[in-house]
Amino acid sequence: MPKKISLPIEKVVNENTENEKVVVEDVTFIIKKAKFIQLTKLMSTVTDIVKEVKTNEDLKGLFGAFNQEVDREDEEAIRKAEMDIISKGVEAFPTLAIKLPEQALEILSTLSRIDKEVLQEQELEGILEVYDAVLEENNIEEIIERAKKSLALTKSAFKLKALTEKVAQA
C-alpha cells in the first residue's frame, strides 16, 4: 500500500506588496512503487556517482584510507590511520559536500516523485521520512537481484542464438 508523507511547503503570499507574508502549508505526497522510467533515471544517476568516485582522486584517496589494514593493538598506527582519514576527508570535502549530496537528492526525488526543489527546503527529519517511505515501498535489493537475473537470462538467450546461427551455417 502506498505511503503518505506530509511535508511543509513555504509559499510567499502577496509578493511585491506591503502585505507580503510567508505561509506554510502541509502538502501530502504519496510514495508509490517505482516505475520503469524512474528506475532508468535512478541507474543514470548511480552511474554518474560511480564515475565520480572512480575518477576523483580525492575520493579514491578517502575510500583507500577507509580500507587500509591497521593493527588494532598499535596505538600509533591507529592514530596515524585516523589522521589519514581526516586528511583525505578534508581533501574530498568539496565533492562530498556539493556533488554527491546533490546526486543523492536527485535519487530521492526520482524515486519519491517529489520535486527536488521541495526536498531541498525540508528539514532533515522530513528528508528521512521520505527516504524511509521510498525504501519501504520499493525493495531496492529485490529490484537489483531481479535485474541481474533478467540480464543473465538475456545473455543466455543471445549465446543460444549465436550458437544456433553457427550450427545453421555449418
QUIVENQUI-V343044 format. One record per backbone hydrogen bond with DSSP energy under -1.0 kcal/mol. CO is the residue of the C=O (numbers start at 0). NH is the residue of the N-H. E is the energy in kcal/mol with one decimal. If there is no record, write none. Layout:
<<CO & NH & E> <CO & NH & E>>
This chain:
<<2 & 30 & -3.4> <4 & 28 & -3.7> <6 & 26 & -2.9> <8 & 24 & -2.8> <10 & 22 & -3.5> <12 & 20 & -2.0> <13 & 16 & -1.2> <16 & 19 & -1.3> <20 & 12 & -3.4> <22 & 10 & -2.9> <24 & 8 & -2.7> <26 & 6 & -2.8> <28 & 4 & -3.0> <30 & 2 & -1.9> <34 & 38 & -2.0> <35 & 39 & -2.3> <36 & 40 & -2.1> <37 & 41 & -2.6> <38 & 42 & -2.5> <39 & 43 & -1.8> <40 & 44 & -2.2> <41 & 45 & -2.7> <42 & 46 & -2.4> <43 & 47 & -1.8> <44 & 48 & -2.0> <45 & 49 & -2.6> <46 & 50 & -2.5> <47 & 51 & -2.3> <48 & 52 & -2.5> <49 & 53 & -2.5> <50 & 54 & -2.3> <51 & 55 & -1.9> <55 & 59 & -2.4> <56 & 60 & -2.4> <57 & 61 & -2.1> <58 & 62 & -2.9> <59 & 63 & -2.4> <60 & 64 & -2.2> <61 & 65 & -1.9> <62 & 66 & -1.4> <70 & 73 & -1.5> <73 & 77 & -2.2> <74 & 78 & -2.5> <75 & 79 & -2.5> <76 & 80 & -2.3> <77 & 81 & -2.5> <78 & 82 & -2.4> <79 & 83 & -2.1> <80 & 84 & -2.2> <81 & 85 & -2.3> <82 & 86 & -2.7> <83 & 87 & -2.8> <84 & 88 & -2.5> <85 & 89 & -2.2> <86 & 90 & -2.0> <87 & 91 & -2.2> <91 & 95 & -2.6> <92 & 96 & -3.4> <93 & 97 & -1.5> <94 & 99 & -2.1> <97 & 101 & -1.0> <98 & 102 & -1.9> <99 & 103 & -2.6> <100 & 104 & -2.6> <101 & 105 & -1.7> <102 & 106 & -2.2> <103 & 107 & -2.3> <104 & 108 & -2.6> <105 & 109 & -2.5> <106 & 110 & -2.5> <107 & 111 & -2.1> <108 & 112 & -1.7> <114 & 118 & -2.0> <115 & 119 & -2.4> <118 & 121 & -1.7> <122 & 126 & -1.9> <123 & 127 & -2.6> <124 & 128 & -1.9> <125 & 129 & -2.0> <126 & 130 & -2.7> <127 & 131 & -2.8> <128 & 132 & -2.2> <129 & 133 & -2.5> <130 & 134 & -2.3> <131 & 135 & -2.6> <132 & 136 & -2.4> <133 & 137 & -2.1> <137 & 139 & -1.7> <138 & 142 & -2.3> <139 & 143 & -2.5> <140 & 144 & -2.3> <141 & 145 & -2.5> <142 & 146 & -2.4> <143 & 147 & -2.3> <144 & 148 & -2.1> <145 & 149 & -2.3> <146 & 150 & -2.3> <147 & 151 & -2.4> <148 & 152 & -2.3> <149 & 153 & -2.3> <150 & 154 & -2.4> <151 & 155 & -2.2> <152 & 156 & -2.2> <153 & 157 & -2.2> <154 & 158 & -2.2> <155 & 159 & -2.5> <156 & 160 & -2.3> <157 & 161 & -2.4> <158 & 162 & -2.4> <159 & 163 & -2.6> <160 & 164 & -2.3> <161 & 165 & -2.1> <162 & 166 & -2.3> <163 & 167 & -2.2> <164 & 168 & -1.8> <165 & 169 & -1.2>>
